[in-house]
Amino acid sequence: MPQQPPVRSTASPPPRPDASMSLLNNVMDHSLDDGYAEAAARRQAEGGPLPKTLRARLWLGAGLVLAALVVTLGAAQARISAPVVAKEREELIDRIDAETSAADELEKSVDRLRDEVGERQRKALEKHGGSQGDLVALLSGATEVTGQGVKLVVDDAKDSESAGGGPRENSGFSDTGRVRDRDMQRVVNGLWEAGAEAVSINGQRLTALSAIRAAGDAILVDNRPLVPPYTVLAVGDGKKLSTRFQDGVDGQYLHALQENFGFRTSIAAQEEVRLPAAPSLIVRTAEPRTAGAAARTGQGTADTGKGTS
């Protein structure tokens, strides 16, 4: 009896892991609906509109061409107008130079006139001062002065913002450690009282009409600002002038500033000091009334004289 071949058992293939996700697989495999795909193929066959990417490239190219055209026209316009702008700039520079030169000439003219007025005032003082012409010129600051005297230097405290000691408000002082205008006023008045014949501060000659004021932290002498240290020169008997000033009330005031608030001061007699003439003078004269003139006008002899300037 013939032997039959063995029969093999065929096992069914294992199920796919995503067998339960048939709907999702169908969406992934056929993402484009058949109707949409057919319509796209028909438009392409009929010569429909160009793809968006090509249109975008054409628009970009047109924009670049337009931008290049604008830049080219701007450069050409700038090249054409450059000579005009350069010419206007040169003309403006020439005008500025001309006006500056004119202002310099006017300033020199003012200085010459000021010097001429000052010289005429000095000559008037010397001419009409009579026997005391030299004294009048000295006291008015009309002439330069040379002779014995003292040199007094006054400077701010080293730490001028926080000087030692207590506040100076109650004693008439300032509390910043800086020299104030009222300090220099007392120094100058003390020198006059001690017998000074002429005084200057930092080369600025003082007269009977000079004013020492303040503008913020700056000290002004006849509206001219000064900076510390303040060097005061006074003409007179050097040793006596120094002693009288230091022994006086204003000298003691200055010594108190030095001791209590750190002000730096020094005073010394000098064999020779030189003071310049005052930069500007104000000449004033008076005509006294006589007794006969007063009687004719019906006024008493005690009337004051008529002043002119």
C-alpha positions as CSV (number, residue, x, y, z in Angstrom):
1,M,0.0,0.0,0.0
2,P,1.6,3.2,-1.1
3,Q,2.6,5.6,1.6
4,Q,1.0,9.1,1.5
5,P,3.0,12.2,2.0
6,P,2.5,13.9,5.3
7,V,0.0,16.7,5.4
8,R,1.4,20.0,6.6
9,S,-0.8,22.2,8.7
10,T,-0.9,25.8,7.4
11,A,-1.2,28.3,10.2
12,S,-3.0,31.6,9.6
13,P,-0.7,34.7,9.4
14,P,-0.7,36.7,12.6
15,P,-2.9,39.8,12.6
16,R,-1.4,43.2,12.0
17,P,-0.8,45.3,15.0
18,D,-2.9,48.2,13.5
19,A,-5.7,45.9,12.4
20,S,-8.0,47.7,14.7
21,M,-7.1,51.1,13.2
22,S,-8.4,50.5,9.7
23,L,-10.2,53.9,9.5
24,L,-7.1,55.8,10.5
25,N,-5.0,53.9,8.0
26,N,-7.5,54.6,5.2
27,V,-7.3,58.4,6.0
28,M,-3.4,58.3,5.9
29,D,-3.2,56.3,2.7
30,H,-5.8,58.4,0.9
31,S,-5.3,61.9,2.3
32,L,-6.5,63.5,-0.9
33,D,-10.1,62.8,-1.8
34,D,-10.5,61.3,-5.2
35,G,-12.7,64.1,-6.3
36,Y,-10.1,66.7,-5.5
37,A,-7.4,64.7,-7.2
38,E,-9.5,64.4,-10.3
39,A,-10.3,68.1,-10.4
40,A,-6.6,69.1,-10.0
41,A,-5.6,66.8,-12.8
42,R,-8.3,68.2,-15.1
43,R,-7.2,71.9,-14.4
44,Q,-3.6,71.0,-15.2
45,A,-4.7,69.3,-18.5
46,E,-6.8,72.3,-19.5
47,G,-3.9,74.8,-18.8
48,G,-5.3,76.3,-15.6
49,P,-3.6,79.0,-13.4
50,L,0.0,78.7,-12.5
51,P,1.0,77.3,-9.1
52,K,1.3,79.7,-6.2
53,T,5.0,79.2,-5.9
54,L,5.6,80.4,-9.4
55,R,3.4,83.4,-9.0
56,A,5.2,84.3,-5.8
57,R,8.5,84.2,-7.6
58,L,7.3,86.4,-10.3
59,W,6.0,89.0,-7.8
60,L,9.3,88.9,-5.9
61,G,11.2,89.4,-9.1
62,A,9.0,92.4,-10.1
63,G,9.5,93.9,-6.6
64,L,13.3,93.6,-6.8
65,V,13.3,95.2,-10.2
66,L,11.2,98.1,-8.9
67,A,13.4,98.5,-5.8
68,A,16.5,98.6,-8.0
69,L,14.9,101.2,-10.2
70,V,14.1,103.4,-7.2
71,V,17.6,103.1,-5.8
72,T,19.1,103.9,-9.2
73,L,16.9,107.0,-9.6
74,G,17.8,108.1,-6.1
75,A,21.5,107.8,-6.7
76,A,21.2,109.7,-9.9
77,Q,19.3,112.5,-8.3
78,A,21.8,112.7,-5.4
79,R,24.7,112.8,-7.9
80,I,22.9,115.7,-9.8
81,S,22.1,117.7,-6.6
82,A,25.5,117.1,-4.9
83,P,27.3,120.1,-6.5
84,V,24.4,122.4,-5.5
85,V,24.5,121.2,-1.9
86,A,28.3,121.6,-1.7
87,K,28.0,125.1,-3.1
88,E,25.4,126.1,-0.6
89,R,27.5,124.6,2.2
90,E,30.6,126.6,1.1
91,E,28.5,129.8,0.9
92,L,27.2,129.2,4.5
93,I,30.8,128.6,5.7
94,D,31.9,131.9,4.1
95,R,29.0,133.8,5.7
96,I,29.9,132.4,9.1
97,D,33.5,133.3,8.7
98,A,32.6,136.8,7.5
99,E,30.2,137.4,10.5
100,T,32.8,136.0,12.9
101,S,35.4,138.4,11.6
102,A,33.0,141.3,11.8
103,A,32.2,140.4,15.5
104,D,35.9,140.2,16.3
105,E,36.4,143.7,14.8
106,L,33.5,145.1,16.8
107,E,34.9,143.6,20.0
108,K,38.3,145.1,19.3
109,S,36.6,148.5,18.6
110,V,34.7,148.2,21.9
111,D,37.9,147.5,23.8
112,R,39.6,150.5,22.1
113,L,36.7,152.8,23.0
114,R,36.7,151.5,26.6
115,D,40.4,152.2,27.0
116,E,40.0,155.6,25.5
117,V,37.2,156.5,27.9
118,G,39.2,155.2,30.8
119,E,42.2,157.3,29.8
120,R,40.1,160.4,29.4
121,Q,38.6,159.8,32.9
122,R,42.1,159.4,34.4
123,K,43.3,162.6,32.8
124,A,40.2,164.4,34.0
125,L,40.9,163.3,37.5
126,E,44.5,164.4,37.4
127,K,43.5,167.8,35.8
128,H,40.6,168.7,38.1
129,G,41.9,167.2,41.2
130,G,43.8,170.3,42.1
131,S,46.5,170.0,44.7
132,Q,45.2,166.6,45.7
133,G,45.0,165.2,42.1
134,D,47.4,162.3,42.9
135,L,45.4,161.4,46.0
136,V,42.1,161.5,44.1
137,A,43.5,159.3,41.3
138,L,44.8,156.9,43.9
139,L,41.6,156.6,45.9
140,S,39.5,156.3,42.7
141,G,41.7,153.6,41.2
142,A,42.5,155.7,38.2
143,T,46.3,155.0,38.3
144,E,48.5,152.0,38.9
145,V,49.9,151.8,42.4
146,T,53.3,150.4,43.6
147,G,54.7,150.3,47.1
148,Q,54.9,148.4,50.4
149,G,52.0,146.4,51.5
150,V,50.6,143.0,52.5
151,K,49.7,139.9,50.7
152,L,46.7,138.0,52.1
153,V,45.6,134.6,50.6
154,V,42.2,133.1,51.5
155,D,41.2,129.7,50.2
156,D,38.4,127.2,50.8
157,A,38.7,124.3,53.2
158,K,40.3,121.2,51.8
159,D,37.0,119.3,52.2
160,S,34.8,122.2,51.2
161,E,31.5,120.2,51.2
162,S,31.8,118.9,54.7
163,A,34.1,121.2,56.7
164,G,34.6,120.5,60.4
165,G,32.9,122.3,63.2
166,G,29.3,123.1,63.7
167,P,26.9,125.1,61.4
168,R,27.8,128.7,60.8
169,E,24.3,129.9,60.3
170,N,23.8,131.2,63.9
171,S,27.1,133.1,63.8
172,G,26.7,134.6,60.4
173,F,28.9,132.0,58.7
174,S,28.2,129.6,55.9
175,D,28.6,125.9,56.6
176,T,30.0,124.6,53.3
177,G,33.7,125.3,54.0
178,R,33.7,127.6,51.0
179,V,34.7,131.3,51.0
180,R,31.6,133.4,50.5
181,D,31.1,136.9,49.3
182,R,30.4,138.2,52.8
183,D,33.7,136.7,54.0
184,M,35.6,138.7,51.3
185,Q,33.6,141.8,52.1
186,R,34.8,141.6,55.8
187,V,38.4,141.0,54.7
188,V,38.5,144.0,52.4
189,N,36.7,146.3,54.9
190,G,39.1,145.2,57.6
191,L,42.1,146.1,55.4
192,W,40.6,149.5,54.6
193,E,40.0,150.1,58.3
194,A,43.6,149.0,59.1
195,G,45.0,151.7,56.8
196,A,45.2,150.2,53.3
197,E,45.5,152.8,50.6
198,A,44.6,150.5,47.7
199,V,43.3,147.0,47.5
200,S,42.9,144.3,44.8
201,I,41.5,140.8,44.7
202,N,43.0,138.4,42.1
203,G,44.3,141.4,40.1
204,Q,40.9,143.1,40.2
205,R,41.4,146.7,41.6
206,L,38.8,147.8,44.1
207,T,37.4,151.3,44.3
208,A,35.0,153.1,46.5
209,L,32.2,152.0,44.2
210,S,33.3,148.3,43.8
211,A,30.8,145.6,44.7
212,I,31.6,142.1,46.0
213,R,28.6,139.9,45.4
214,A,27.8,136.2,44.9
215,A,26.3,134.3,42.0
216,G,25.7,130.8,43.2
217,D,29.0,129.5,44.6
218,A,31.0,132.1,42.6
219,I,32.2,135.4,44.0
220,L,31.9,138.4,41.7
221,V,33.9,141.6,42.0
222,D,32.3,144.3,39.8
223,N,30.4,141.5,38.0
224,R,33.6,139.7,37.2
225,P,33.8,136.1,38.6
226,L,36.8,135.1,40.7
227,V,38.1,131.6,41.6
228,P,39.9,130.5,44.7
229,P,42.4,130.9,46.1
230,Y,41.7,134.6,46.6
231,T,44.9,136.7,46.7
232,V,44.3,140.1,48.2
233,L,47.0,142.8,47.8
234,A,46.9,146.0,49.9
235,V,49.2,149.0,49.7
236,G,50.3,150.5,53.0
237,D,52.9,150.1,55.7
238,G,53.3,146.4,55.5
239,K,54.0,145.4,59.1
240,K,51.6,147.9,60.7
241,L,48.9,147.0,58.2
242,S,49.3,143.3,58.9
243,T,49.3,143.8,62.7
244,R,46.3,146.1,62.7
245,F,44.3,143.8,60.5
246,Q,45.0,140.7,62.5
247,D,44.2,142.4,65.8
248,G,41.0,143.9,64.4
249,V,37.5,142.4,64.4
250,D,37.7,141.3,60.8
251,G,41.1,139.7,61.3
252,Q,39.7,137.7,64.2
253,Y,36.7,136.8,62.1
254,L,39.1,135.3,59.5
255,H,41.1,133.5,62.2
256,A,37.8,131.9,63.5
257,L,37.1,130.6,60.0
258,Q,40.6,129.1,59.9
259,E,40.4,127.5,63.3
260,N,36.8,126.2,63.2
261,F,36.1,125.4,59.6
262,G,39.4,124.6,58.0
263,F,39.8,127.7,55.9
264,R,43.3,128.2,54.6
265,T,44.7,131.7,55.1
266,S,48.1,133.4,55.2
267,I,49.2,137.0,55.5
268,A,52.7,138.4,55.0
269,A,54.2,141.9,54.7
270,Q,55.7,142.6,51.3
271,E,58.4,145.1,50.3
272,E,56.7,145.8,47.1
273,V,53.2,145.1,45.7
274,R,51.9,146.3,42.4
275,L,48.2,147.0,41.9
276,P,46.7,147.7,38.4
277,A,44.4,150.6,37.6
278,A,40.7,149.9,37.8
279,P,39.4,148.6,34.5
280,S,36.5,151.1,34.5
281,L,35.8,154.3,36.4
282,I,32.7,156.2,37.2
283,V,33.5,159.9,37.4
284,R,31.2,162.0,39.6
285,T,31.6,165.7,40.4
286,A,29.8,168.1,42.7
287,E,29.4,171.9,42.6
288,P,28.8,173.4,46.1
289,R,26.4,176.2,46.4
290,T,27.8,179.5,47.8
291,A,26.1,181.5,50.5
292,G,25.4,184.4,48.1
293,A,23.8,182.1,45.5
294,A,21.6,180.4,48.2
295,A,20.5,183.8,49.5
296,R,19.5,185.0,46.0
297,T,17.4,181.9,45.4
298,G,15.8,182.2,48.8
299,Q,17.3,179.0,50.1
300,G,19.4,178.4,53.2
301,T,23.1,177.7,53.1
302,A,22.5,174.2,54.4
303,D,21.2,173.0,51.0
304,T,23.2,170.2,49.5
305,G,25.2,170.7,46.3
306,K,24.0,169.8,42.8
307,G,25.6,166.6,41.6
308,T,26.4,165.6,38.0
309,S,27.9,162.5,36.5
